[in-house]
Amino acid sequence: MAIEPTTTDHGLRLGDIEFIWARNSRDFFFSNSILIHDSQTTIVDPSSNFTYLEQLASRKVVQQVLNTHYHVDHRSLNHLFRNCQFICHEKDLAAILSFDNYLKYADSERNSDYVLWLKNIFSSLEILDGYVSILLKDEDLVPLKDHAVRVLHIPGHTPGHLALFFEDIDLLYTSDIDLTPLGPWYANISSDIDQFLASIRRVKLFHSRYYATSHGGRIYDREQFLEKLEKFESAFEKRDTRILEALNERPRDLKELSQIGIIFKSSQLSDPLKACFERQMVEKHLERFERQGKIYQENGIWRLS
């Protein structure tokens, strides 16, 4: 008999798999967590609900912490689980072990508003340099005793970004292929558009009964998920088109292109953090176009080929 979801005080439960929906604030965007009730109880991305996760940590019921990737909104409460094994993909290891490495992955501008924001967040949330006991790679099984959870390596958002397939409940968790209205986020040095697109294609071809993501409090069936995923994926092409149209009007530098509102609405770019994300993501598109031979740069000015 298929397992049906039931609501809980903190989210939703499917069998022994408990989804804890994120409680966000105006200053910080948290992510959903997953509690796997097992003889080797594991929490995925502890960054959802401080009060509930603090209770779990104090009860010492969790033995393992799995981070689907290194971003701060997925591990802001790792430090509550001090005596656990920590698990991640090998390609995100460096950024979890060291905040200095995290900053190297974040932005080439060492004193950007994004870097300053990260320093403030890590300090205010008392996020410590991590340690990792177990490294995962594509198709590995998470080290559990009673359940089968398989890892899918879906890079692009980060080099070691992971999806998780919960075989017992036939659910694919796609982490930050997250179907949010903004669309894909790749505002890090370590992000890669082509890898992101390939990962979306892989997820699209993966059949399961249920789907969930790291942002947004709901479970999708396959039809709902694919509809949302199609819209999410289309953001890449729309952003490409806007940039090429802008360059068709006249040659422009990165600063000017980053003020148009390619990724975010132009009215949102007064927010320094969003402006940093805009610059980095637009630059990713420009670099990709240059590799494809569609544009070239001359004295900092981008032109159509």
N, C-alpha and C positions, 0 to 999 in steps of 0.2 A: 504493500500500500504506500502511495506517495505521501510524503510528509508535508503537511500544510503549515504555513506561517501563523504564529499567534503573536499578538501585541503584548508588550511588557511595559513596565513603568519607565524603562530607559530606551526602548526601541522595539525590537522584534526578535522572535526566536523561531528557529527551524530545527527541531530535534535538539541536539546538543550544541548547536551553533547559535550564539546570541549576538545580535547586532546592536551596538550601542550608538545611537545617533548623536552627532556632534551638537554641542551647544556653543554657538559662535558668539563673538562679541563685536563691537564696533572697531576694536583695535587689532583683533587677531582672528584669523580664519582657522578653526580647528578642523579635524577630520573625524569620520566615523571610526569606531573601533569594533573589533570582533573578538568575542570571548569564546574559545573552544573548550567546552567542558569535557575533560579527558583525564585519564590517569596521569597524563603529562599536560595539565591544563596550561593553555597558551593564550596570550592576548596579542592580537594583531593591531599595530599602530595605536598605542595608548595615548590618545590625544583628543578625546571626545567630551567627557563629562568628568570634571575634576572631582566632584563630591563622590560619585559612584566609584571611580577608579581608585580614589584614596581609600575607600572602604575595602575594595578588593585587595589592595596592597597591604592594608593593615591586618587583614584576615590570613594573609600568606597562602592564598589558595592558588596563586599563579606560579608556575615553575619556569615558563619560557615567555619571552617577548620576541615577536617577529615584526620587523619593520619592512614594509613593502618597498620603501626607498628612504633616502636620507633626509628629505625635506623636514623642516622644523615643525610644520603643522601635522606631521605624522609621528613625531616622537617627542613632543613637548613634555610628556609625563613619563618618559622612560625612567627618569630618576626615582620615581616612586617604587620601582620594582628592583631594588638594589641587589637582591640575592638570587636573581634569576639568570638563566642562560639567555643570551641575546643572539638573534639570528637575522641575517640579511643576505642579499646577493653580493658576490665577491666584488662586483664592479662599483658598488656604492660603499664599500668598506671604508675607504680612506676618509670620506666626508663624515662618517659616523664616528670614527675614532678621534678626529681632531677638528676643532672649530676653525683653526687656521686653514686646513684643507677645504673645509666647507666654504670659506670665503674665497679661496682660489677658484672654486667651481662657480661662484655666484656671479661675479661681475669683473670685467677687466678694469673698470674705474674703481680704484681702491678706496676712495672716499665718497662714493655715490650715496644717494639717499637710501638705496636698497641695502648697501653694506652697513650703513649707520643704523638702519632699522633692525637688521639682523643682530647687530651687537647689542642693541637695546633689548630685543626680545630674549636673546639667550641669557642676558643678565637678569632681567626682571622675572623670568620664569625659572631661573636657577638651573638652566640646562647645562649638564656637565659633558665633557668629552666622554665618549662612550667606550665600551669594550664589547667585543663580539666573540662568541664561543663557537658558532656554527655558520659556515658559509654555504650558500645554496647556488645551484646553477639550474639551467633550464631542464624541466621534466623531473627534477628531484621531488621526492616526497618529504613533506615537513615531518620532523622527528616526533611523531605522536604514537601513542600506544593503542588507542581504540578507534581511531578515525583515519581515513585516507584523504589527505589534502595535497594536491599536486601543484607544483610551481610552474608557471609559464613566465619566461623572461620576455618582457615587452618593453624594450628600451625606447628612448626618444625623449620622454619627459625627464628622466635621468638615465645614466648609463646602466644602472642596475635595477630599474623599475620592474616590479613583479605583479603579476596577476595570480590569483589562487583559485584552483578548481576544487570545490568541496564535493568529493565523489559521493558521499553518503546521502547528500541532499540535492545533488545534481544542480549545483549553483556555481557560477563563475563570478568571482569578485575581480573587477578590472581596475581597482585602485584609482589612479588619477587619469585614466581614460574615463573621465567622470561625468560626461554628458551635461556639464553646466552650460548655461546660456552664453557665457563669454566665449566658450570654445576652448581648444587646446592651449595649454600654457607651456612655453618653452623659453622662458626668460632667464636662462642660466648659460654660462659658457659651456657647460657639460651637456646641454640639451641638443637634440638633433632632429630636424624636421623630417628627413627621409626615413630615419629609424622610427619616428613617431607614426608616420603614415603606414609603414610596413607592419607595425604593431597593431594598428587599428584594423588593417586587413586580416591579420591573424585572428584577432578577437571576433571579427565579423564571421569568420568561417567556423568558429568554435560553437558547437551546438550544446546547449544545456537547457534545462527547464526554467531555471531562474538566473537572474543577473542582479548584481548590486555594485555600487561604486563607493568611493571614499567620501563623496560630498553629495548631500541630498538624502533625506530620510525615507527611502522606499526601496522595495524590491520590484524588479521588472520581469514580465514574461518575455519570451523571445521576440515576439512581434513588437512589443513596446520598446524593447531595448534597441532593436535594429532601426526602428524609426528615429529614435533619439540619436543613435550613433551616426546615422546618415547625415543628420543636420550638424552634428559635432564635427564630423570629418570635412564637410563642405566649407567650414570656416577657412581652411587652408587655401582653397581655390579663390574664395572671395577676397582674402587678404592679398593674395598674389595679384589678382585683377586690379585692386585699388592701387597698389604700388606701381604697376605697369602703366595704368592710366595716368597717374600723377607724373611719371617720367615721360610719358608721351606728350604731356602738356609742355614740359620744359625740363632740362636737367636740374637736379636738386641734390643737396647734400643730406647726410643722415639726419642732421638736426631738423631741417625743414620737413623731411618725410615723416619724422617722428612727431610732428606737431599737427598733422592732418587729421589723425584719428583713424588709423588703419585697424588697430586691434581694439582699443577702447574708444568710446565716444569722445569727441574732441572736448566736450564739456567736462569730462572726467580727468583730463590731463593736467588740471591744476593741482591734483594730488601728486606730490613728488614721487611717491612709490609707484603709482600707476605710470607716471611719465618714464621712470626707469625701466619698467617692464616693457613699455611701448618701444623704447629705443632698442632694447636688446632683441626683441622679437622681430622688429622691422629689419634690424641688421642681419638676423638669421636668413630672412627672405632674400635680402640683397646678395649675401654671400652665396646662396644657393643659385640665384639667377646668374651670378658671375660664373660659377662652375659650369652652368648650362650654356654659357656663351650668349645669353640674352641681353646682358648689360655689361658695362665696364666702368671703371672708376678712373678719374683723371683729376689730380690735385684735390682729392676729397669730394669731387662732384661726380654723381652717378648719372650715366647716360645710357640710352638704348643703343644696342649694337646695330 
